[in-house]
Amino acid sequence: MFNSLFENFERFQTFLVGLLGFAGVIYTIRMNGRLVRQQYERERNQERAALRTALIAELGALRNTYEDRIHMLRKDDSGHSFLIPEYVSNHVYYQLLDRIGLLTAEELELVIDTYLLVTELPIRLKLLAKGTSDSSEQAGYIHIGKEFAADAAQIHDNFLSKIITALATIQRKLEQLDNELINP
């Protein structure tokens, strides 16, 4: 019996070694595929984190600008008119527009809506400036008369709420991503 078992083993030895080798190759390919997918996901998460961090920085600067303008437009008791720059700080957004799809649908909706409004602000302020009684032309600035300061502040205030909502959502998603990376 032992001889028979040994003869069968000799006869199927190549087959068994080939089968074990094939199983090892399949296992290695699967593990390599899994490692590549994990590496890809880590890279995507890093891109998402970088995108969110950059948008947070720009939206934070926009929030501060709008808050300062609102404060300035509402507190002034001297009755002076105001010059508001036409420049809109949205370079980060436009630089990263090709990667904006890395954000969630919720973030996308808020970010795009916010930046559309931010870009539209100078147009709305120019409409107010047309009604200003003492219109003085300054290149690169929109002249808002004292009679429209409250309206300009209200426009900024309405847009500020969108900025704050987008900023809070992106910060929350960045924190969730950080927690996922720390505790996988």
LOVEX-986139 format. One line per 5 residues: number of its first residue (from 1); their letters; for each residue x, y, z of N, C-alpha, C, CB. Coordinates in nm, 2 decimals. Glycine has a CB too. Layout:
NUM = A = X/Y/Z/X/Y/Z/X/Y/Z/X/Y/Z ~ ...
***
This chain:
1 = MFNSL = 0.08/-0.12/0.00/0.00/0.00/0.00/0.09/0.13/0.00/-0.09/0.00/0.12 ~ 0.19/0.12/0.08/0.28/0.24/0.09/0.35/0.26/-0.05/0.38/0.22/0.20 ~ 0.38/0.15/-0.11/0.45/0.16/-0.24/0.35/0.22/-0.35/0.49/0.02/-0.29 ~ 0.23/0.18/-0.34/0.12/0.23/-0.43/0.10/0.38/-0.41/-0.01/0.15/-0.41 ~ 0.10/0.42/-0.29/0.08/0.56/-0.26/0.20/0.64/-0.31/0.06/0.58/-0.11
6 = FENFE = 0.32/0.59/-0.29/0.44/0.65/-0.33/0.45/0.66/-0.48/0.56/0.58/-0.28 ~ 0.40/0.55/-0.55/0.40/0.55/-0.70/0.30/0.66/-0.75/0.37/0.41/-0.75 ~ 0.19/0.66/-0.69/0.09/0.76/-0.73/0.14/0.91/-0.71/-0.05/0.74/-0.66 ~ 0.21/0.92/-0.60/0.26/1.06/-0.57/0.37/1.09/-0.68/0.33/1.06/-0.43 ~ 0.45/1.00/-0.71/0.55/1.03/-0.82/0.49/1.06/-0.95/0.65/0.91/-0.83
11 = RFQTF = 0.38/0.99/-0.98/0.31/1.01/-1.11/0.25/1.15/-1.11/0.21/0.90/-1.13 ~ 0.19/1.19/-1.00/0.12/1.32/-1.00/0.20/1.43/-0.94/-0.01/1.30/-0.92 ~ 0.32/1.41/-0.91/0.41/1.51/-0.85/0.41/1.64/-0.93/0.55/1.46/-0.83 ~ 0.43/1.63/-1.05/0.44/1.75/-1.14/0.31/1.83/-1.14/0.48/1.71/-1.28 ~ 0.20/1.75/-1.14/0.07/1.81/-1.14/0.04/1.88/-1.01/-0.04/1.70/-1.16
16 = LVGLL = 0.08/1.82/-0.90/0.06/1.88/-0.77/0.14/2.01/-0.75/0.09/1.78/-0.66 ~ 0.27/2.00/-0.79/0.36/2.12/-0.78/0.31/2.23/-0.87/0.50/2.08/-0.82 ~ 0.26/2.19/-0.99/0.21/2.29/-1.08/0.08/2.36/-1.02/0.18/2.23/-1.22 ~ 0.00/2.28/-0.96/-0.13/2.33/-0.90/-0.09/2.42/-0.79/-0.21/2.21/-0.85 ~ 0.00/2.39/-0.70/0.04/2.47/-0.59/0.10/2.60/-0.64/0.14/2.40/-0.50
21 = GFAGV = 0.19/2.59/-0.75/0.25/2.71/-0.81/0.15/2.80/-0.87/0.35/2.67/-0.91 ~ 0.05/2.74/-0.94/-0.06/2.82/-1.00/-0.14/2.89/-0.89/-0.15/2.73/-1.09 ~ -0.17/2.82/-0.79/-0.25/2.88/-0.68/-0.17/3.00/-0.61/-0.28/2.78/-0.57 ~ -0.04/2.98/-0.60/0.05/3.09/-0.55/0.05/3.21/-0.64/0.19/3.04/-0.53 ~ 0.06/3.18/-0.77/0.05/3.30/-0.87/-0.08/3.37/-0.86/0.08/3.24/-1.01
26 = IYTIR = -0.19/3.30/-0.86/-0.32/3.36/-0.85/-0.33/3.44/-0.72/-0.43/3.25/-0.85 ~ -0.29/3.39/-0.61/-0.29/3.46/-0.48/-0.21/3.59/-0.49/-0.24/3.37/-0.37 ~ -0.09/3.58/-0.55/0.00/3.70/-0.56/-0.07/3.80/-0.65/0.13/3.66/-0.62 ~ -0.13/3.76/-0.76/-0.19/3.86/-0.84/-0.31/3.93/-0.77/-0.25/3.79/-0.97 ~ -0.39/3.85/-0.70/-0.50/3.91/-0.62/-0.45/4.01/-0.52/-0.58/3.80/-0.55
31 = MNGRL = -0.34/3.97/-0.45/-0.29/4.06/-0.34/-0.23/4.18/-0.40/-0.18/3.98/-0.26 ~ -0.16/4.17/-0.52/-0.11/4.29/-0.58/-0.22/4.38/-0.63/-0.02/4.25/-0.70 ~ -0.33/4.32/-0.68/-0.44/4.40/-0.73/-0.50/4.48/-0.61/-0.55/4.31/-0.79 ~ -0.52/4.41/-0.50/-0.57/4.47/-0.38/-0.48/4.58/-0.33/-0.59/4.36/-0.26 ~ -0.35/4.56/-0.33/-0.26/4.67/-0.29/-0.26/4.79/-0.38/-0.11/4.61/-0.28
36 = VRQQY = -0.27/4.76/-0.51/-0.28/4.87/-0.61/-0.41/4.95/-0.59/-0.28/4.82/-0.76 ~ -0.52/4.88/-0.56/-0.65/4.95/-0.53/-0.64/5.04/-0.41/-0.76/4.85/-0.52 ~ -0.57/4.98/-0.30/-0.56/5.06/-0.18/-0.47/5.18/-0.20/-0.50/4.97/-0.07 ~ -0.36/5.16/-0.28/-0.27/5.27/-0.31/-0.35/5.38/-0.39/-0.15/5.23/-0.39 ~ -0.43/5.34/-0.49/-0.51/5.43/-0.57/-0.60/5.51/-0.48/-0.58/5.36/-0.68
41 = ERERN = -0.67/5.44/-0.39/-0.76/5.50/-0.30/-0.69/5.60/-0.20/-0.84/5.40/-0.22 ~ -0.57/5.57/-0.16/-0.50/5.66/-0.07/-0.46/5.78/-0.15/-0.37/5.59/-0.02 ~ -0.42/5.77/-0.27/-0.38/5.88/-0.35/-0.51/5.97/-0.38/-0.32/5.84/-0.49 ~ -0.62/5.91/-0.41/-0.74/5.99/-0.43/-0.78/6.06/-0.30/-0.86/5.89/-0.48 ~ -0.77/6.00/-0.19/-0.80/6.06/-0.06/-0.71/6.18/-0.04/-0.80/5.96/0.05
46 = QERAA = -0.58/6.16/-0.07/-0.49/6.28/-0.05/-0.53/6.39/-0.15/-0.35/6.23/-0.08 ~ -0.57/6.36/-0.27/-0.61/6.46/-0.36/-0.74/6.53/-0.31/-0.64/6.40/-0.50 ~ -0.83/6.45/-0.26/-0.95/6.51/-0.20/-0.92/6.61/-0.08/-1.05/6.40/-0.15 ~ -0.83/6.56/0.00/-0.79/6.64/0.12/-0.72/6.77/0.07/-0.69/6.56/0.21 ~ -0.63/6.76/-0.03/-0.56/6.88/-0.08/-0.66/6.98/-0.14/-0.46/6.84/-0.18
51 = LRTAL = -0.76/6.92/-0.22/-0.86/7.01/-0.28/-0.95/7.08/-0.17/-0.95/6.92/-0.37 ~ -0.99/7.00/-0.07/-1.07/7.06/0.03/-1.00/7.16/0.11/-1.12/6.95/0.12 ~ -0.87/7.13/0.14/-0.79/7.23/0.22/-0.77/7.36/0.14/-0.65/7.17/0.25 ~ -0.75/7.35/0.01/-0.73/7.47/-0.07/-0.86/7.55/-0.08/-0.68/7.44/-0.21 ~ -0.97/7.48/-0.09/-1.10/7.55/-0.10/-1.14/7.61/0.04/-1.21/7.45/-0.14
56 = IAELG = -1.10/7.54/0.14/-1.13/7.60/0.28/-1.05/7.73/0.29/-1.09/7.50/0.39 ~ -0.93/7.73/0.25/-0.85/7.85/0.26/-0.91/7.97/0.18/-0.70/7.83/0.22 ~ -0.95/7.94/0.06/-1.00/8.05/-0.02/-1.14/8.09/0.03/-1.01/8.00/-0.17 ~ -1.22/8.00/0.06/-1.36/8.03/0.11/-1.35/8.10/0.25/-1.44/7.91/0.13 ~ -1.25/8.07/0.33/-1.22/8.14/0.45/-1.18/8.28/0.43/-1.12/8.07/0.54
61 = ALRNT = -1.10/8.31/0.33/-1.06/8.44/0.29/-1.18/8.52/0.24/-0.95/8.44/0.19 ~ -1.26/8.46/0.16/-1.38/8.52/0.11/-1.48/8.56/0.23/-1.46/8.43/0.01 ~ -1.49/8.46/0.32/-1.58/8.49/0.43/-1.53/8.61/0.51/-1.59/8.36/0.53 ~ -1.40/8.62/0.54/-1.34/8.73/0.61/-1.36/8.86/0.53/-1.19/8.71/0.64 ~ -1.34/8.86/0.40/-1.36/8.98/0.32/-1.51/9.03/0.33/-1.32/8.95/0.17
66 = YEDRI = -1.60/8.93/0.31/-1.74/8.97/0.32/-1.78/9.02/0.46/-1.83/8.85/0.28 ~ -1.73/8.96/0.56/-1.76/9.01/0.70/-1.71/9.15/0.72/-1.71/8.91/0.80 ~ -1.59/9.17/0.67/-1.53/9.31/0.69/-1.61/9.41/0.61/-1.38/9.31/0.64 ~ -1.65/9.37/0.49/-1.73/9.47/0.41/-1.87/9.50/0.47/-1.75/9.41/0.26 ~ -1.93/9.39/0.52/-2.06/9.41/0.58/-2.05/9.50/0.70/-2.12/9.27/0.63
71 = HMLRK = -1.94/9.48/0.78/-1.92/9.56/0.90/-1.89/9.71/0.86/-1.80/9.51/0.98 ~ -1.81/9.73/0.76/-1.78/9.86/0.71/-1.90/9.93/0.65/-1.67/9.85/0.60 ~ -1.98/9.86/0.57/-2.10/9.92/0.51/-2.21/9.95/0.61/-2.15/9.82/0.40 ~ -2.22/9.88/0.72/-2.32/9.90/0.82/-2.28/10.00/0.93/-2.36/9.77/0.88 ~ -2.16/10.01/0.96/-2.12/10.09/1.08/-2.09/10.23/1.04/-2.00/10.03/1.14
76 = DDSGH = -2.06/10.26/0.92/-2.02/10.40/0.88/-2.13/10.50/0.91/-1.98/10.40/0.73 ~ -2.10/10.59/1.00/-2.20/10.70/1.03/-2.17/10.83/0.96/-2.20/10.72/1.18 ~ -2.05/10.83/0.89/-2.01/10.96/0.83/-2.08/10.99/0.71/-1.86/10.95/0.81 ~ -2.15/10.89/0.65/-2.23/10.92/0.53/-2.14/10.92/0.40/-2.29/11.05/0.54 ~ -2.02/10.86/0.41/-1.94/10.85/0.29/-1.98/10.74/0.20/-1.79/10.83/0.34
81 = SFLIP = -1.94/10.75/0.08/-1.96/10.64/-0.02/-1.85/10.54/0.00/-1.97/10.70/-0.17 ~ -1.86/10.43/-0.08/-1.76/10.32/-0.06/-1.71/10.28/-0.20/-1.83/10.21/0.01 ~ -1.59/10.24/-0.19/-1.52/10.18/-0.31/-1.50/10.03/-0.28/-1.39/10.25/-0.35 ~ -1.56/9.95/-0.36/-1.54/9.80/-0.34/-1.47/9.75/-0.46/-1.68/9.73/-0.32 ~ -1.36/9.67/-0.43/-1.29/9.62/-0.55/-1.37/9.52/-0.63/-1.16/9.54/-0.50
86 = EYVSN = -1.35/9.53/-0.77/-1.41/9.44/-0.86/-1.35/9.30/-0.85/-1.40/9.50/-1.00 ~ -1.23/9.30/-0.80/-1.15/9.17/-0.80/-1.23/9.07/-0.71/-1.01/9.20/-0.75 ~ -1.24/8.95/-0.77/-1.30/8.84/-0.69/-1.19/8.73/-0.67/-1.42/8.78/-0.77 ~ -1.17/8.69/-0.55/-1.07/8.59/-0.51/-1.12/8.45/-0.54/-1.03/8.61/-0.36 ~ -1.10/8.41/-0.66/-1.15/8.27/-0.69/-1.05/8.19/-0.78/-1.28/8.28/-0.77
91 = HVYYQ = -0.92/8.23/-0.76/-0.82/8.16/-0.84/-0.80/8.02/-0.80/-0.68/8.24/-0.83 ~ -0.80/7.99/-0.68/-0.79/7.85/-0.63/-0.90/7.76/-0.69/-0.79/7.84/-0.48 ~ -1.02/7.81/-0.69/-1.13/7.74/-0.75/-1.11/7.71/-0.89/-1.26/7.82/-0.73 ~ -1.07/7.81/-0.97/-1.05/7.79/-1.11/-0.93/7.70/-1.14/-1.03/7.92/-1.18 ~ -0.82/7.71/-1.06/-0.71/7.62/-1.08/-0.74/7.48/-1.05/-0.59/7.67/-0.98
96 = LLDRI = -0.83/7.45/-0.96/-0.87/7.32/-0.92/-1.00/7.27/-0.98/-0.88/7.31/-0.77 ~ -1.05/7.34/-1.08/-1.18/7.31/-1.14/-1.18/7.17/-1.20/-1.22/7.41/-1.24 ~ -1.06/7.13/-1.26/-1.05/7.00/-1.32/-1.06/6.88/-1.22/-0.93/6.99/-1.41 ~ -1.04/6.91/-1.10/-1.04/6.81/-0.99/-1.16/6.82/-0.90/-0.92/6.81/-0.91 ~ -1.25/6.91/-0.94/-1.37/6.94/-0.85/-1.46/6.81/-0.84/-1.45/7.05/-0.91
101 = GLLTA = -1.45/6.72/-0.93/-1.53/6.60/-0.93/-1.49/6.50/-0.81/-1.52/6.53/-1.06 ~ -1.38/6.53/-0.75/-1.34/6.45/-0.63/-1.43/6.48/-0.51/-1.20/6.48/-0.60 ~ -1.50/6.59/-0.51/-1.59/6.62/-0.40/-1.72/6.54/-0.41/-1.62/6.77/-0.40 ~ -1.79/6.53/-0.29/-1.92/6.47/-0.29/-2.02/6.55/-0.36/-1.96/6.44/-0.15 ~ -2.13/6.50/-0.40/-2.24/6.57/-0.47/-2.28/6.69/-0.38/-2.36/6.48/-0.50
106 = EELEL = -2.29/6.67/-0.25/-2.34/6.78/-0.16/-2.23/6.89/-0.17/-2.35/6.73/-0.02 ~ -2.11/6.86/-0.16/-2.00/6.96/-0.16/-2.00/7.03/-0.30/-1.87/6.90/-0.13 ~ -2.01/6.95/-0.40/-2.01/7.01/-0.54/-2.12/7.12/-0.55/-2.03/6.90/-0.64 ~ -2.24/7.08/-0.51/-2.35/7.17/-0.53/-2.33/7.30/-0.45/-2.48/7.11/-0.48 ~ -2.28/7.29/-0.33/-2.26/7.41/-0.25/-2.14/7.49/-0.30/-2.23/7.37/-0.10
111 = VIDTY = -2.03/7.43/-0.34/-1.91/7.50/-0.39/-1.94/7.57/-0.52/-1.79/7.40/-0.41 ~ -2.00/7.50/-0.61/-2.03/7.57/-0.74/-2.13/7.68/-0.72/-2.09/7.46/-0.84 ~ -2.24/7.66/-0.64/-2.33/7.77/-0.62/-2.27/7.89/-0.55/-2.45/7.71/-0.53 ~ -2.18/7.86/-0.46/-2.11/7.97/-0.39/-2.02/8.05/-0.48/-2.03/7.91/-0.27 ~ -1.94/7.98/-0.56/-1.85/8.05/-0.65/-1.93/8.12/-0.76/-1.75/7.96/-0.71
116 = LLVTE = -2.04/8.07/-0.81/-2.12/8.14/-0.90/-2.17/8.28/-0.84/-2.24/8.06/-0.95 ~ -2.22/8.27/-0.72/-2.26/8.39/-0.65/-2.15/8.49/-0.63/-2.33/8.36/-0.52 ~ -2.03/8.44/-0.59/-1.92/8.52/-0.56/-1.87/8.59/-0.69/-1.80/8.44/-0.50 ~ -1.88/8.52/-0.80/-1.84/8.58/-0.93/-1.94/8.68/-0.97/-1.82/8.47/-1.03 ~ -2.07/8.66/-0.93/-2.17/8.75/-0.97/-2.18/8.88/-0.89/-2.31/8.68/-0.97
121 = LPIRL = -2.12/8.88/-0.77/-2.13/8.99/-0.68/-2.09/9.12/-0.75/-2.04/8.97/-0.56 ~ -1.98/9.14/-0.82/-1.94/9.26/-0.88/-2.05/9.31/-0.98/-1.81/9.25/-0.95 ~ -2.11/9.22/-1.05/-2.22/9.26/-1.14/-2.34/9.32/-1.07/-2.27/9.14/-1.22 ~ -2.38/9.26/-0.96/-2.49/9.32/-0.88/-2.45/9.45/-0.81/-2.53/9.21/-0.77 ~ -2.33/9.46/-0.77/-2.29/9.59/-0.71/-2.28/9.70/-0.81/-2.15/9.57/-0.64
126 = KLLAK = -2.24/9.66/-0.93/-2.24/9.76/-1.04/-2.38/9.81/-1.07/-2.18/9.70/-1.17 ~ -2.48/9.73/-1.06/-2.62/9.77/-1.07/-2.65/9.88/-0.97/-2.71/9.65/-1.07 ~ -2.61/9.85/-0.84/-2.63/9.95/-0.74/-2.55/10.08/-0.77/-2.59/9.89/-0.60 ~ -2.43/10.07/-0.82/-2.35/10.18/-0.85/-2.41/10.27/-0.95/-2.21/10.14/-0.89 ~ -2.49/10.22/-1.04/-2.55/10.30/-1.15/-2.65/10.40/-1.09/-2.62/10.21/-1.25
131 = GTSDS = -2.71/10.36/-0.97/-2.81/10.44/-0.91/-2.74/10.54/-0.81/-2.91/10.36/-0.84 ~ -2.61/10.54/-0.80/-2.54/10.62/-0.70/-2.54/10.77/-0.76/-2.40/10.57/-0.68 ~ -2.57/10.86/-0.67/-2.58/11.00/-0.71/-2.45/11.06/-0.75/-2.65/11.08/-0.60 ~ -2.35/11.04/-0.67/-2.22/11.10/-0.70/-2.12/11.00/-0.74/-2.16/11.18/-0.57 ~ -2.14/10.95/-0.87/-2.06/10.84/-0.92/-1.92/10.89/-0.96/-2.14/10.78/-1.04
136 = SEQAG = -1.82/10.84/-0.90/-1.69/10.87/-0.94/-1.62/10.74/-0.99/-1.61/10.93/-0.82 ~ -1.56/10.76/-1.10/-1.50/10.64/-1.16/-1.36/10.61/-1.11/-1.49/10.66/-1.32 ~ -1.34/10.49/-1.06/-1.21/10.45/-1.02/-1.19/10.31/-1.08/-1.20/10.44/-0.86 ~ -1.08/10.30/-1.16/-1.05/10.18/-1.23/-1.04/10.06/-1.13/-0.93/10.19/-1.32 ~ -1.11/9.95/-1.16/-1.10/9.83/-1.07/-1.18/9.84/-0.95/-0.96/9.82/-1.03
141 = YIHIG = -1.26/9.94/-0.93/-1.34/9.96/-0.81/-1.49/9.99/-0.85/-1.29/10.06/-0.71 ~ -1.58/9.95/-0.76/-1.72/9.98/-0.78/-1.75/10.08/-0.67/-1.81/9.85/-0.77 ~ -1.81/10.19/-0.72/-1.84/10.30/-0.63/-1.99/10.28/-0.58/-1.82/10.44/-0.70 ~ -2.00/10.26/-0.45/-2.14/10.25/-0.39/-2.16/10.37/-0.31/-2.14/10.12/-0.30 ~ -2.27/10.44/-0.34/-2.31/10.56/-0.27/-2.36/10.53/-0.13/-2.41/10.64/-0.35
146 = KEFAA = -2.36/10.63/-0.05/-2.41/10.61/0.09/-2.55/10.56/0.10/-2.39/10.74/0.17 ~ -2.63/10.60/0.00/-2.77/10.57/0.00/-2.79/10.42/-0.03/-2.85/10.65/-0.11 ~ -2.69/10.35/-0.09/-2.71/10.21/-0.12/-2.62/10.12/-0.04/-2.68/10.19/-0.27 ~ -2.55/10.18/0.06/-2.46/10.10/0.15/-2.54/9.99/0.22/-2.40/10.19/0.25 ~ -2.66/10.01/0.27/-2.74/9.91/0.34/-2.77/9.79/0.24/-2.86/9.97/0.40
151 = DAAQI = -2.81/9.83/0.11/-2.84/9.73/0.01/-2.71/9.64/-0.02/-2.89/9.80/-0.12 ~ -2.60/9.71/-0.04/-2.48/9.64/-0.06/-2.44/9.55/0.05/-2.36/9.74/-0.09 ~ -2.46/9.59/0.17/-2.43/9.51/0.29/-2.53/9.39/0.29/-2.45/9.59/0.42 ~ -2.65/9.41/0.25/-2.75/9.30/0.25/-2.71/9.19/0.15/-2.89/9.35/0.23 ~ -2.67/9.24/0.03/-2.62/9.15/-0.08/-2.51/9.06/-0.02/-2.58/9.22/-0.20
156 = HDNFL = -2.41/9.13/0.04/-2.29/9.06/0.09/-2.34/8.96/0.20/-2.19/9.16/0.15 ~ -2.43/9.00/0.28/-2.48/8.92/0.39/-2.55/8.79/0.33/-2.58/8.99/0.48 ~ -2.63/8.81/0.23/-2.70/8.69/0.17/-2.60/8.60/0.11/-2.79/8.74/0.06 ~ -2.49/8.65/0.04/-2.39/8.56/-0.02/-2.30/8.50/0.09/-2.31/8.64/-0.11 ~ -2.28/8.57/0.20/-2.20/8.52/0.31/-2.26/8.39/0.37/-2.19/8.63/0.42
161 = SKIIT = -2.39/8.38/0.38/-2.45/8.26/0.43/-2.41/8.14/0.34/-2.60/8.28/0.44 ~ -2.41/8.16/0.21/-2.37/8.05/0.12/-2.23/8.01/0.14/-2.39/8.09/-0.03 ~ -2.14/8.11/0.16/-2.00/8.08/0.18/-1.98/8.00/0.31/-1.92/8.21/0.19 ~ -2.05/8.04/0.42/-2.03/7.98/0.55/-2.08/7.83/0.54/-2.11/8.06/0.65 ~ -2.19/7.81/0.47/-2.25/7.68/0.46/-2.15/7.59/0.38/-2.38/7.68/0.39
166 = ALATI = -2.10/7.64/0.27/-2.00/7.56/0.19/-1.88/7.53/0.27/-1.97/7.63/0.06 ~ -1.83/7.63/0.34/-1.71/7.61/0.42/-1.73/7.51/0.53/-1.67/7.75/0.48 ~ -1.84/7.51/0.60/-1.87/7.42/0.71/-1.88/7.28/0.65/-2.00/7.46/0.78 ~ -1.95/7.26/0.54/-1.96/7.13/0.48/-1.83/7.07/0.44/-2.06/7.13/0.36 ~ -1.75/7.15/0.37/-1.61/7.10/0.33/-1.53/7.07/0.45/-1.54/7.21/0.24
171 = QRKLE = -1.53/7.15/0.55/-1.45/7.12/0.67/-1.50/6.99/0.74/-1.46/7.24/0.77 ~ -1.63/6.97/0.74/-1.68/6.85/0.80/-1.64/6.73/0.72/-1.84/6.85/0.81 ~ -1.64/6.73/0.59/-1.60/6.62/0.50/-1.45/6.60/0.52/-1.64/6.65/0.36 ~ -1.37/6.70/0.53/-1.23/6.69/0.55/-1.20/6.62/0.68/-1.16/6.83/0.54 ~ -1.27/6.66/0.79/-1.25/6.59/0.92/-1.29/6.44/0.91/-1.33/6.66/1.02
176 = QLDNE = -1.40/6.41/0.84/-1.44/6.27/0.82/-1.33/6.19/0.75/-1.57/6.26/0.74 ~ -1.28/6.25/0.64/-1.17/6.19/0.57/-1.05/6.17/0.65/-1.13/6.27/0.44 ~ -1.01/6.27/0.73/-0.90/6.25/0.82/-0.92/6.14/0.92/-0.87/6.38/0.90 ~ -1.04/6.13/0.98/-1.07/6.02/1.07/-1.06/5.89/1.00/-1.21/6.05/1.13 ~ -1.11/5.88/0.88/-1.10/5.75/0.81/-0.96/5.71/0.78/-1.18/5.76/0.67
181 = LINP = -0.87/5.81/0.75/-0.73/5.78/0.73/-0.66/5.74/0.85/-0.66/5.90/0.66 ~ -0.70/5.80/0.97/-0.64/5.76/1.09/-0.69/5.63/1.14/-0.66/5.87/1.20 ~ -0.82/5.61/1.13/-0.88/5.48/1.18/-0.94/5.41/1.07/-0.99/5.51/1.30 ~ -0.87/5.34/0.99/-0.92/5.27/0.87/-1.01/5.15/0.91/-0.82/5.22/0.78
***
